[in-house]
Amino acid sequence: MMRTAEDLMQELVALDESHRIEAKKARQIDRSVMETICAFANEPGLGGGYLLLGVSRDAQDLFSNAYQVDGIDNPDKLQSDLASQC
């Protein structure tokens, strides 16, 4: 089943980050992003996970799982960098 970004954002807000879904602001492919990808790839029986890039926790909302879409300035470069590092 193909999951949309909207579906994943709804799950993120409803359940917060989990072993299946993580959100990263990710202005660049850094150590944190690569650690998450390695964890998704190496967890036995998990079958991967979902990494939402350009999304961060809303610092203004202290009492719920509020996330906001920050976006990515150059998604083509970020995708290329991610592919080359994987």
PDB file of N, CA, C and O in Angstrom:
ATOM      1  N   MET A   1       0.834  -1.180   0.000  1.00  0.00           N
ATOM      2  CA  MET A   1       0.000   0.000   0.000  1.00  0.00           C
ATOM      3  C   MET A   1       0.882   1.249   0.000  1.00  0.00           C
ATOM      4  O   MET A   1       1.785   1.377   0.827  1.00  0.00           O
ATOM      5  N   MET A   2       0.623   2.148  -0.910  1.00  0.00           N
ATOM      6  CA  MET A   2       1.387   3.393  -1.018  1.00  0.00           C
ATOM      7  C   MET A   2       0.841   4.406  -0.018  1.00  0.00           C
ATOM      8  O   MET A   2      -0.358   4.687  -0.001  1.00  0.00           O
ATOM      9  N   ARG A   3       1.720   4.950   0.809  1.00  0.00           N
ATOM     10  CA  ARG A   3       1.306   5.940   1.803  1.00  0.00           C
ATOM     11  C   ARG A   3       1.712   7.320   1.334  1.00  0.00           C
ATOM     12  O   ARG A   3       2.829   7.512   0.854  1.00  0.00           O
ATOM     13  N   THR A   4       0.826   8.270   1.466  1.00  0.00           N
ATOM     14  CA  THR A   4       1.119   9.633   1.048  1.00  0.00           C
ATOM     15  C   THR A   4       1.794  10.395   2.186  1.00  0.00           C
ATOM     16  O   THR A   4       1.755   9.979   3.344  1.00  0.00           O
ATOM     17  N   ALA A   5       2.407  11.509   1.833  1.00  0.00           N
ATOM     18  CA  ALA A   5       3.026  12.369   2.840  1.00  0.00           C
ATOM     19  C   ALA A   5       1.974  12.862   3.827  1.00  0.00           C
ATOM     20  O   ALA A   5       2.253  12.991   5.019  1.00  0.00           O
ATOM     21  N   GLU A   6       0.793  13.132   3.349  1.00  0.00           N
ATOM     22  CA  GLU A   6      -0.292  13.585   4.224  1.00  0.00           C
ATOM     23  C   GLU A   6      -0.667  12.497   5.234  1.00  0.00           C
ATOM     24  O   GLU A   6      -0.871  12.789   6.412  1.00  0.00           O
ATOM     25  N   ASP A   7      -0.756  11.252   4.779  1.00  0.00           N
ATOM     26  CA  ASP A   7      -1.042  10.129   5.679  1.00  0.00           C
ATOM     27  C   ASP A   7       0.030  10.014   6.761  1.00  0.00           C
ATOM     28  O   ASP A   7      -0.274   9.822   7.939  1.00  0.00           O
ATOM     29  N   LEU A   8       1.282  10.136   6.342  1.00  0.00           N
ATOM     30  CA  LEU A   8       2.393  10.017   7.278  1.00  0.00           C
ATOM     31  C   LEU A   8       2.406  11.163   8.284  1.00  0.00           C
ATOM     32  O   LEU A   8       2.705  10.949   9.459  1.00  0.00           O
ATOM     33  N   MET A   9       2.086  12.374   7.840  1.00  0.00           N
ATOM     34  CA  MET A   9       2.017  13.513   8.755  1.00  0.00           C
ATOM     35  C   MET A   9       0.895  13.308   9.771  1.00  0.00           C
ATOM     36  O   MET A   9       1.073  13.614  10.950  1.00  0.00           O
ATOM     37  N   GLN A  10      -0.242  12.803   9.339  1.00  0.00           N
ATOM     38  CA  GLN A  10      -1.349  12.539  10.261  1.00  0.00           C
ATOM     39  C   GLN A  10      -0.954  11.502  11.305  1.00  0.00           C
ATOM     40  O   GLN A  10      -1.278  11.647  12.483  1.00  0.00           O
ATOM     41  N   GLU A  11      -0.261  10.464  10.875  1.00  0.00           N
ATOM     42  CA  GLU A  11       0.208   9.444  11.816  1.00  0.00           C
ATOM     43  C   GLU A  11       1.230  10.033  12.783  1.00  0.00           C
ATOM     44  O   GLU A  11       1.200   9.736  13.977  1.00  0.00           O
ATOM     45  N   LEU A  12       2.120  10.853  12.280  1.00  0.00           N
ATOM     46  CA  LEU A  12       3.132  11.491  13.111  1.00  0.00           C
ATOM     47  C   LEU A  12       2.487  12.342  14.198  1.00  0.00           C
ATOM     48  O   LEU A  12       2.893  12.285  15.359  1.00  0.00           O
ATOM     49  N   VAL A  13       1.495  13.119  13.828  1.00  0.00           N
ATOM     50  CA  VAL A  13       0.804  13.972  14.799  1.00  0.00           C
ATOM     51  C   VAL A  13       0.008  13.124  15.794  1.00  0.00           C
ATOM     52  O   VAL A  13      -0.047  13.445  16.981  1.00  0.00           O
ATOM     53  N   ALA A  14      -0.597  12.060  15.316  1.00  0.00           N
ATOM     54  CA  ALA A  14      -1.416  11.216  16.189  1.00  0.00           C
ATOM     55  C   ALA A  14      -0.576  10.388  17.157  1.00  0.00           C
ATOM     56  O   ALA A  14      -0.945  10.235  18.321  1.00  0.00           O
ATOM     57  N   LEU A  15       0.551   9.854  16.686  1.00  0.00           N
ATOM     58  CA  LEU A  15       1.304   8.886  17.481  1.00  0.00           C
ATOM     59  C   LEU A  15       2.702   9.338  17.882  1.00  0.00           C
ATOM     60  O   LEU A  15       3.351   8.676  18.692  1.00  0.00           O
ATOM     61  N   ASP A  16       3.177  10.444  17.336  1.00  0.00           N
ATOM     62  CA  ASP A  16       4.540  10.937  17.539  1.00  0.00           C
ATOM     63  C   ASP A  16       5.526  10.018  16.806  1.00  0.00           C
ATOM     64  O   ASP A  16       5.117   9.064  16.144  1.00  0.00           O
ATOM     65  N   GLU A  17       6.807  10.309  16.928  1.00  0.00           N
ATOM     66  CA  GLU A  17       7.810   9.493  16.267  1.00  0.00           C
ATOM     67  C   GLU A  17       7.814   8.097  16.886  1.00  0.00           C
ATOM     68  O   GLU A  17       7.499   7.923  18.063  1.00  0.00           O
ATOM     69  N   SER A  18       8.174   7.113  16.075  1.00  0.00           N
ATOM     70  CA  SER A  18       8.188   5.732  16.536  1.00  0.00           C
ATOM     71  C   SER A  18       9.288   4.976  15.808  1.00  0.00           C
ATOM     72  O   SER A  18      10.095   5.569  15.092  1.00  0.00           O
ATOM     73  N   HIS A  19       9.314   3.682  15.994  1.00  0.00           N
ATOM     74  CA  HIS A  19      10.299   2.858  15.284  1.00  0.00           C
ATOM     75  C   HIS A  19      10.000   2.786  13.781  1.00  0.00           C
ATOM     76  O   HIS A  19      10.839   2.313  13.014  1.00  0.00           O
ATOM     77  N   ARG A  20       8.827   3.244  13.351  1.00  0.00           N
ATOM     78  CA  ARG A  20       8.444   3.191  11.932  1.00  0.00           C
ATOM     79  C   ARG A  20       8.456   4.541  11.230  1.00  0.00           C
ATOM     80  O   ARG A  20       8.475   4.590  10.000  1.00  0.00           O
ATOM     81  N   ILE A  21       8.444   5.639  11.985  1.00  0.00           N
ATOM     82  CA  ILE A  21       8.351   6.953  11.354  1.00  0.00           C
ATOM     83  C   ILE A  21       9.136   7.977  12.175  1.00  0.00           C
ATOM     84  O   ILE A  21       9.020   8.038  13.399  1.00  0.00           O
ATOM     85  N   GLU A  22       9.941   8.780  11.466  1.00  0.00           N
ATOM     86  CA  GLU A  22      10.707   9.843  12.099  1.00  0.00           C
ATOM     87  C   GLU A  22      10.639  11.089  11.236  1.00  0.00           C
ATOM     88  O   GLU A  22      10.471  11.019  10.019  1.00  0.00           O
ATOM     89  N   ALA A  23      10.774  12.222  11.889  1.00  0.00           N
ATOM     90  CA  ALA A  23      10.781  13.516  11.205  1.00  0.00           C
ATOM     91  C   ALA A  23      12.109  14.201  11.468  1.00  0.00           C
ATOM     92  O   ALA A  23      12.619  14.175  12.588  1.00  0.00           O
ATOM     93  N   LYS A  24      12.665  14.810  10.437  1.00  0.00           N
ATOM     94  CA  LYS A  24      13.921  15.551  10.551  1.00  0.00           C
ATOM     95  C   LYS A  24      13.797  16.859   9.784  1.00  0.00           C
ATOM     96  O   LYS A  24      13.219  16.907   8.698  1.00  0.00           O
ATOM     97  N   LYS A  25      14.348  17.914  10.364  1.00  0.00           N
ATOM     98  CA  LYS A  25      14.364  19.206   9.682  1.00  0.00           C
ATOM     99  C   LYS A  25      15.222  19.106   8.415  1.00  0.00           C
ATOM    100  O   LYS A  25      14.820  19.576   7.350  1.00  0.00           O
ATOM    101  N   ALA A  26      16.376  18.507   8.535  1.00  0.00           N
ATOM    102  CA  ALA A  26      17.244  18.086   7.429  1.00  0.00           C
ATOM    103  C   ALA A  26      17.494  19.140   6.360  1.00  0.00           C
ATOM    104  O   ALA A  26      16.990  19.034   5.242  1.00  0.00           O
ATOM    105  N   ARG A  27      18.247  20.120   6.697  1.00  0.00           N
ATOM    106  CA  ARG A  27      18.704  21.085   5.682  1.00  0.00           C
ATOM    107  C   ARG A  27      19.797  20.458   4.823  1.00  0.00           C
ATOM    108  O   ARG A  27      20.078  20.910   3.714  1.00  0.00           O
ATOM    109  N   GLN A  28      20.403  19.405   5.364  1.00  0.00           N
ATOM    110  CA  GLN A  28      21.424  18.654   4.636  1.00  0.00           C
ATOM    111  C   GLN A  28      21.400  17.219   5.153  1.00  0.00           C
ATOM    112  O   GLN A  28      20.807  16.936   6.194  1.00  0.00           O
ATOM    113  N   ILE A  29      22.044  16.323   4.424  1.00  0.00           N
ATOM    114  CA  ILE A  29      22.122  14.943   4.859  1.00  0.00           C
ATOM    115  C   ILE A  29      23.281  14.858   5.852  1.00  0.00           C
ATOM    116  O   ILE A  29      24.452  14.867   5.472  1.00  0.00           O
ATOM    117  N   ASP A  30      22.924  14.776   7.126  1.00  0.00           N
ATOM    118  CA  ASP A  30      23.936  14.767   8.170  1.00  0.00           C
ATOM    119  C   ASP A  30      23.945  13.416   8.890  1.00  0.00           C
ATOM    120  O   ASP A  30      23.264  12.474   8.486  1.00  0.00           O
ATOM    121  N   ARG A  31      24.714  13.348   9.941  1.00  0.00           N
ATOM    122  CA  ARG A  31      24.868  12.103  10.695  1.00  0.00           C
ATOM    123  C   ARG A  31      23.524  11.591  11.222  1.00  0.00           C
ATOM    124  O   ARG A  31      23.260  10.389  11.180  1.00  0.00           O
ATOM    125  N   SER A  32      22.689  12.480  11.708  1.00  0.00           N
ATOM    126  CA  SER A  32      21.395  12.094  12.266  1.00  0.00           C
ATOM    127  C   SER A  32      20.513  11.405  11.222  1.00  0.00           C
ATOM    128  O   SER A  32      19.882  10.387  11.508  1.00  0.00           O
ATOM    129  N   VAL A  33      20.476  11.954  10.033  1.00  0.00           N
ATOM    130  CA  VAL A  33      19.689  11.364   8.950  1.00  0.00           C
ATOM    131  C   VAL A  33      20.240   9.985   8.587  1.00  0.00           C
ATOM    132  O   VAL A  33      19.482   9.029   8.421  1.00  0.00           O
ATOM    133  N   MET A  34      21.547   9.894   8.467  1.00  0.00           N
ATOM    134  CA  MET A  34      22.153   8.617   8.091  1.00  0.00           C
ATOM    135  C   MET A  34      21.967   7.559   9.180  1.00  0.00           C
ATOM    136  O   MET A  34      21.783   6.383   8.866  1.00  0.00           O
ATOM    137  N   GLU A  35      22.012   7.959  10.457  1.00  0.00           N
ATOM    138  CA  GLU A  35      21.773   7.008  11.543  1.00  0.00           C
ATOM    139  C   GLU A  35      20.341   6.465  11.485  1.00  0.00           C
ATOM    140  O   GLU A  35      20.113   5.277  11.712  1.00  0.00           O
ATOM    141  N   THR A  36      19.389   7.335  11.183  1.00  0.00           N
ATOM    142  CA  THR A  36      18.000   6.891  11.071  1.00  0.00           C
ATOM    143  C   THR A  36      17.842   5.909   9.909  1.00  0.00           C
ATOM    144  O   THR A  36      17.177   4.883  10.052  1.00  0.00           O
ATOM    145  N   ILE A  37      18.437   6.212   8.782  1.00  0.00           N
ATOM    146  CA  ILE A  37      18.355   5.320   7.621  1.00  0.00           C
ATOM    147  C   ILE A  37      18.989   3.969   7.939  1.00  0.00           C
ATOM    148  O   ILE A  37      18.435   2.926   7.591  1.00  0.00           O
ATOM    149  N   CYS A  38      20.138   3.981   8.594  1.00  0.00           N
ATOM    150  CA  CYS A  38      20.794   2.725   8.966  1.00  0.00           C
ATOM    151  C   CYS A  38      19.936   1.923   9.938  1.00  0.00           C
ATOM    152  O   CYS A  38      19.851   0.699   9.833  1.00  0.00           O
ATOM    153  N   ALA A  39      19.301   2.611  10.880  1.00  0.00           N
ATOM    154  CA  ALA A  39      18.427   1.917  11.835  1.00  0.00           C
ATOM    155  C   ALA A  39      17.242   1.279  11.115  1.00  0.00           C
ATOM    156  O   ALA A  39      16.895   0.130  11.391  1.00  0.00           O
ATOM    157  N   PHE A  40      16.627   2.006  10.207  1.00  0.00           N
ATOM    158  CA  PHE A  40      15.504   1.451   9.448  1.00  0.00           C
ATOM    159  C   PHE A  40      15.956   0.249   8.612  1.00  0.00           C
ATOM    160  O   PHE A  40      15.229  -0.737   8.495  1.00  0.00           O
ATOM    161  N   ALA A  41      17.139   0.335   8.043  1.00  0.00           N
ATOM    162  CA  ALA A  41      17.629  -0.725   7.162  1.00  0.00           C
ATOM    163  C   ALA A  41      18.066  -1.975   7.925  1.00  0.00           C
ATOM    164  O   ALA A  41      18.012  -3.077   7.379  1.00  0.00           O
ATOM    165  N   ASN A  42      18.491  -1.823   9.159  1.00  0.00           N
ATOM    166  CA  ASN A  42      19.095  -2.938   9.887  1.00  0.00           C
ATOM    167  C   ASN A  42      18.237  -3.542  10.983  1.00  0.00           C
ATOM    168  O   ASN A  42      18.646  -4.526  11.600  1.00  0.00           O
ATOM    169  N   GLU A  43      17.073  -2.994  11.244  1.00  0.00           N
ATOM    170  CA  GLU A  43      16.220  -3.538  12.299  1.00  0.00           C
ATOM    171  C   GLU A  43      15.534  -4.803  11.786  1.00  0.00           C
ATOM    172  O   GLU A  43      14.750  -4.744  10.838  1.00  0.00           O
ATOM    173  N   PRO A  44      15.827  -5.948  12.410  1.00  0.00           N
ATOM    174  CA  PRO A  44      15.230  -7.204  11.947  1.00  0.00           C
ATOM    175  C   PRO A  44      13.703  -7.182  12.017  1.00  0.00           C
ATOM    176  O   PRO A  44      13.125  -6.778  13.027  1.00  0.00           O
ATOM    177  N   GLY A  45      13.069  -7.613  10.952  1.00  0.00           N
ATOM    178  CA  GLY A  45      11.618  -7.734  10.916  1.00  0.00           C
ATOM    179  C   GLY A  45      10.869  -6.430  10.718  1.00  0.00           C
ATOM    180  O   GLY A  45       9.646  -6.449  10.585  1.00  0.00           O
ATOM    181  N   LEU A  46      11.555  -5.303  10.695  1.00  0.00           N
ATOM    182  CA  LEU A  46      10.873  -4.013  10.563  1.00  0.00           C
ATOM    183  C   LEU A  46      10.465  -3.737   9.117  1.00  0.00           C
ATOM    184  O   LEU A  46       9.387  -3.197   8.867  1.00  0.00           O
ATOM    185  N   GLY A  47      11.313  -4.103   8.177  1.00  0.00           N
ATOM    186  CA  GLY A  47      10.994  -3.860   6.775  1.00  0.00           C
ATOM    187  C   GLY A  47      11.092  -2.399   6.378  1.00  0.00           C
ATOM    188  O   GLY A  47      10.387  -1.951   5.474  1.00  0.00           O
ATOM    189  N   GLY A  48      11.957  -1.659   7.042  1.00  0.00           N
ATOM    190  CA  GLY A  48      12.141  -0.241   6.713  1.00  0.00           C
ATOM    191  C   GLY A  48      11.305   0.665   7.583  1.00  0.00           C
ATOM    192  O   GLY A  48      10.780   0.252   8.617  1.00  0.00           O
ATOM    193  N   GLY A  49      11.188   1.902   7.151  1.00  0.00           N
ATOM    194  CA  GLY A  49      10.426   2.891   7.888  1.00  0.00           C
ATOM    195  C   GLY A  49      10.226   4.119   7.019  1.00  0.00           C
ATOM    196  O   GLY A  49      10.550   4.110   5.831  1.00  0.00           O
ATOM    197  N   TYR A  50       9.695   5.163   7.611  1.00  0.00           N
ATOM    198  CA  TYR A  50       9.416   6.394   6.885  1.00  0.00           C
ATOM    199  C   TYR A  50      10.169   7.537   7.541  1.00  0.00           C
ATOM    200  O   TYR A  50      10.074   7.747   8.750  1.00  0.00           O
ATOM    201  N   LEU A  51      10.908   8.263   6.741  1.00  0.00           N
ATOM    202  CA  LEU A  51      11.663   9.412   7.203  1.00  0.00           C
ATOM    203  C   LEU A  51      11.123  10.650   6.499  1.00  0.00           C
ATOM    204  O   LEU A  51      11.264  10.794   5.285  1.00  0.00           O
ATOM    205  N   LEU A  52      10.511  11.529   7.258  1.00  0.00           N
ATOM    206  CA  LEU A  52       9.958  12.762   6.704  1.00  0.00           C
ATOM    207  C   LEU A  52      10.997  13.867   6.835  1.00  0.00           C
ATOM    208  O   LEU A  52      11.321  14.298   7.942  1.00  0.00           O
ATOM    209  N   LEU A  53      11.508  14.315   5.716  1.00  0.00           N
ATOM    210  CA  LEU A  53      12.508  15.385   5.708  1.00  0.00           C
ATOM    211  C   LEU A  53      11.817  16.725   5.508  1.00  0.00           C
ATOM    212  O   LEU A  53      10.835  16.829   4.773  1.00  0.00           O
ATOM    213  N   GLY A  54      12.347  17.752   6.173  1.00  0.00           N
ATOM    214  CA  GLY A  54      11.738  19.075   6.080  1.00  0.00           C
ATOM    215  C   GLY A  54      10.585  19.253   7.051  1.00  0.00           C
ATOM    216  O   GLY A  54       9.735  20.124   6.863  1.00  0.00           O
ATOM    217  N   VAL A  55      10.557  18.424   8.093  1.00  0.00           N
ATOM    218  CA  VAL A  55       9.494  18.468   9.104  1.00  0.00           C
ATOM    219  C   VAL A  55      10.150  18.552  10.482  1.00  0.00           C
ATOM    220  O   VAL A  55      11.121  17.845  10.754  1.00  0.00           O
ATOM    221  N   SER A  56       9.621  19.413  11.345  1.00  0.00           N
ATOM    222  CA  SER A  56      10.171  19.529  12.695  1.00  0.00           C
ATOM    223  C   SER A  56       9.047  19.652  13.716  1.00  0.00           C
ATOM    224  O   SER A  56       7.913  19.998  13.386  1.00  0.00           O
ATOM    225  N   ARG A  57       9.395  19.361  14.954  1.00  0.00           N
ATOM    226  CA  ARG A  57       8.437  19.513  16.049  1.00  0.00           C
ATOM    227  C   ARG A  57       8.185  21.002  16.247  1.00  0.00           C
ATOM    228  O   ARG A  57       9.118  21.804  16.210  1.00  0.00           O
ATOM    229  N   ASP A  58       6.934  21.369  16.457  1.00  0.00           N
ATOM    230  CA  ASP A  58       6.548  22.759  16.694  1.00  0.00           C
ATOM    231  C   ASP A  58       6.953  23.141  18.110  1.00  0.00           C
ATOM    232  O   ASP A  58       6.349  22.674  19.076  1.00  0.00           O
ATOM    233  N   ALA A  59       7.971  23.987  18.241  1.00  0.00           N
ATOM    234  CA  ALA A  59       8.494  24.379  19.554  1.00  0.00           C
ATOM    235  C   ALA A  59       7.488  25.184  20.365  1.00  0.00           C
ATOM    236  O   ALA A  59       7.612  25.263  21.588  1.00  0.00           O
ATOM    237  N   GLN A  60       6.509  25.776  19.722  1.00  0.00           N
ATOM    238  CA  GLN A  60       5.502  26.585  20.413  1.00  0.00           C
ATOM    239  C   GLN A  60       4.443  25.732  21.111  1.00  0.00           C
ATOM    240  O   GLN A  60       3.785  26.200  22.041  1.00  0.00           O
ATOM    241  N   ASP A  61       4.276  24.502  20.674  1.00  0.00           N
ATOM    242  CA  ASP A  61       3.248  23.623  21.233  1.00  0.00           C
ATOM    243  C   ASP A  61       3.913  22.612  22.164  1.00  0.00           C
ATOM    244  O   ASP A  61       4.525  21.646  21.709  1.00  0.00           O
ATOM    245  N   LEU A  62       3.788  22.842  23.462  1.00  0.00           N
ATOM    246  CA  LEU A  62       4.488  22.023  24.438  1.00  0.00           C
ATOM    247  C   LEU A  62       3.712  20.792  24.906  1.00  0.00           C
ATOM    248  O   LEU A  62       4.282  19.915  25.555  1.00  0.00           O
ATOM    249  N   PHE A  63       2.422  20.718  24.586  1.00  0.00           N
ATOM    250  CA  PHE A  63       1.589  19.690  25.189  1.00  0.00           C
ATOM    251  C   PHE A  63       1.003  18.673  24.220  1.00  0.00           C
ATOM    252  O   PHE A  63       0.187  17.844  24.622  1.00  0.00           O
ATOM    253  N   SER A  64       1.394  18.717  22.979  1.00  0.00           N
ATOM    254  CA  SER A  64       0.886  17.730  22.029  1.00  0.00           C
ATOM    255  C   SER A  64       1.981  17.375  21.030  1.00  0.00           C
ATOM    256  O   SER A  64       3.076  17.935  21.059  1.00  0.00           O
ATOM    257  N   ASN A  65       1.666  16.451  20.166  1.00  0.00           N
ATOM    258  CA  ASN A  65       2.611  16.029  19.125  1.00  0.00           C
ATOM    259  C   ASN A  65       2.463  16.923  17.903  1.00  0.00           C
ATOM    260  O   ASN A  65       2.132  16.447  16.817  1.00  0.00           O
ATOM    261  N   ALA A  66       2.705  18.204  18.077  1.00  0.00           N
ATOM    262  CA  ALA A  66       2.545  19.135  16.968  1.00  0.00           C
ATOM    263  C   ALA A  66       3.825  19.181  16.137  1.00  0.00           C
ATOM    264  O   ALA A  66       4.921  19.391  16.657  1.00  0.00           O
ATOM    265  N   TYR A  67       3.657  18.985  14.861  1.00  0.00           N
ATOM    266  CA  TYR A  67       4.781  19.073  13.919  1.00  0.00           C
ATOM    267  C   TYR A  67       4.430  20.109  12.870  1.00  0.00           C
ATOM    268  O   TYR A  67       3.259  20.375  12.597  1.00  0.00           O
ATOM    269  N   GLN A  68       5.475  20.690  12.286  1.00  0.00           N
ATOM    270  CA  GLN A  68       5.257  21.665  11.223  1.00  0.00           C
ATOM    271  C   GLN A  68       6.152  21.319  10.035  1.00  0.00           C
ATOM    272  O   GLN A  68       7.256  20.798  10.192  1.00  0.00           O
ATOM    273  N   VAL A  69       5.649  21.621   8.868  1.00  0.00           N
ATOM    274  CA  VAL A  69       6.421  21.407   7.648  1.00  0.00           C
ATOM    275  C   VAL A  69       7.259  22.654   7.411  1.00  0.00           C
ATOM    276  O   VAL A  69       6.722  23.739   7.187  1.00  0.00           O
ATOM    277  N   ASP A  70       8.573  22.495   7.463  1.00  0.00           N
ATOM    278  CA  ASP A  70       9.496  23.593   7.220  1.00  0.00           C
ATOM    279  C   ASP A  70       9.870  23.672   5.750  1.00  0.00           C
ATOM    280  O   ASP A  70      10.242  24.731   5.243  1.00  0.00           O
ATOM    281  N   GLY A  71       9.769  22.550   5.083  1.00  0.00           N
ATOM    282  CA  GLY A  71      10.158  22.498   3.679  1.00  0.00           C
ATOM    283  C   GLY A  71      11.661  22.334   3.524  1.00  0.00           C
ATOM    284  O   GLY A  71      12.415  22.377   4.496  1.00  0.00           O
ATOM    285  N   ILE A  72      12.071  22.147   2.294  1.00  0.00           N
ATOM    286  CA  ILE A  72      13.482  21.973   1.945  1.00  0.00           C
ATOM    287  C   ILE A  72      13.779  22.922   0.808  1.00  0.00           C
ATOM    288  O   ILE A  72      13.034  22.991  -0.170  1.00  0.00           O
ATOM    289  N   ASP A  73      14.879  23.660   0.940  1.00  0.00           N
ATOM    290  CA  ASP A  73      15.229  24.671  -0.063  1.00  0.00           C
ATOM    291  C   ASP A  73      15.525  24.074  -1.434  1.00  0.00           C
ATOM    292  O   ASP A  73      15.046  24.575  -2.452  1.00  0.00           O
ATOM    293  N   ASN A  74      16.309  23.013  -1.458  1.00  0.00           N
ATOM    294  CA  ASN A  74      16.709  22.423  -2.736  1.00  0.00           C
ATOM    295  C   ASN A  74      16.501  20.905  -2.664  1.00  0.00           C
ATOM    296  O   ASN A  74      17.454  20.163  -2.426  1.00  0.00           O
ATOM    297  N   PRO A  75      15.257  20.438  -2.868  1.00  0.00           N
ATOM    298  CA  PRO A  75      14.975  19.009  -2.700  1.00  0.00           C
ATOM    299  C   PRO A  75      15.743  18.108  -3.667  1.00  0.00           C
ATOM    300  O   PRO A  75      16.077  16.978  -3.312  1.00  0.00           O
ATOM    301  N   ASP A  76      16.027  18.584  -4.874  1.00  0.00           N
ATOM    302  CA  ASP A  76      16.765  17.753  -5.826  1.00  0.00           C
ATOM    303  C   ASP A  76      18.180  17.477  -5.326  1.00  0.00           C
ATOM    304  O   ASP A  76      18.670  16.352  -5.436  1.00  0.00           O
ATOM    305  N   LYS A  77      18.837  18.496  -4.780  1.00  0.00           N
ATOM    306  CA  LYS A  77      20.190  18.317  -4.236  1.00  0.00           C
ATOM    307  C   LYS A  77      20.156  17.413  -3.019  1.00  0.00           C
ATOM    308  O   LYS A  77      21.009  16.538  -2.876  1.00  0.00           O
ATOM    309  N   LEU A  78      19.186  17.610  -2.139  1.00  0.00           N
ATOM    310  CA  LEU A  78      19.079  16.776  -0.950  1.00  0.00           C
ATOM    311  C   LEU A  78      18.866  15.316  -1.339  1.00  0.00           C
ATOM    312  O   LEU A  78      19.480  14.422  -0.757  1.00  0.00           O
ATOM    313  N   GLN A  79      18.007  15.072  -2.312  1.00  0.00           N
ATOM    314  CA  GLN A  79      17.751  13.710  -2.780  1.00  0.00           C
ATOM    315  C   GLN A  79      19.011  13.106  -3.397  1.00  0.00           C
ATOM    316  O   GLN A  79      19.313  11.936  -3.162  1.00  0.00           O
ATOM    317  N   SER A  80      19.732  13.873  -4.167  1.00  0.00           N
ATOM    318  CA  SER A  80      20.971  13.403  -4.775  1.00  0.00           C
ATOM    319  C   SER A  80      22.017  13.088  -3.712  1.00  0.00           C
ATOM    320  O   SER A  80      22.688  12.059  -3.784  1.00  0.00           O
ATOM    321  N   ASP A  81      22.158  13.973  -2.725  1.00  0.00           N
ATOM    322  CA  ASP A  81      23.110  13.741  -1.639  1.00  0.00           C
ATOM    323  C   ASP A  81      22.756  12.489  -0.858  1.00  0.00           C
ATOM    324  O   ASP A  81      23.638  11.710  -0.497  1.00  0.00           O
ATOM    325  N   LEU A  82      21.478  12.292  -0.596  1.00  0.00           N
ATOM    326  CA  LEU A  82      21.005  11.114   0.130  1.00  0.00           C
ATOM    327  C   LEU A  82      21.321   9.838  -0.661  1.00  0.00           C
ATOM    328  O   LEU A  82      21.837   8.870  -0.101  1.00  0.00           O
ATOM    329  N   ALA A  83      21.019   9.840  -1.922  1.00  0.00           N
ATOM    330  CA  ALA A  83      21.271   8.668  -2.768  1.00  0.00           C
ATOM    331  C   ALA A  83      22.754   8.343  -2.839  1.00  0.00           C
ATOM    332  O   ALA A  83      23.133   7.172  -2.791  1.00  0.00           O
ATOM    333  N   SER A  84      23.597   9.363  -2.952  1.00  0.00           N
ATOM    334  CA  SER A  84      25.035   9.101  -3.067  1.00  0.00           C
ATOM    335  C   SER A  84      25.618   8.602  -1.748  1.00  0.00           C
ATOM    336  O   SER A  84      26.572   7.824  -1.757  1.00  0.00           O
ATOM    337  N   GLN A  85      25.067   9.032  -0.618  1.00  0.00           N
ATOM    338  CA  GLN A  85      25.588   8.590   0.681  1.00  0.00           C
ATOM    339  C   GLN A  85      25.069   7.204   1.071  1.00  0.00           C
ATOM    340  O   GLN A  85      25.700   6.493   1.853  1.00  0.00           O
ATOM    341  N   CYS A  86      23.927   6.835   0.526  1.00  0.00           N
ATOM    342  CA  CYS A  86      23.402   5.491   0.822  1.00  0.00           C
ATOM    343  C   CYS A  86      24.134   4.461  -0.013  1.00  0.00           C
ATOM    344  O   CYS A  86      23.846   3.268   0.085  1.00  0.00           O
TER     345      CYS A  86
END
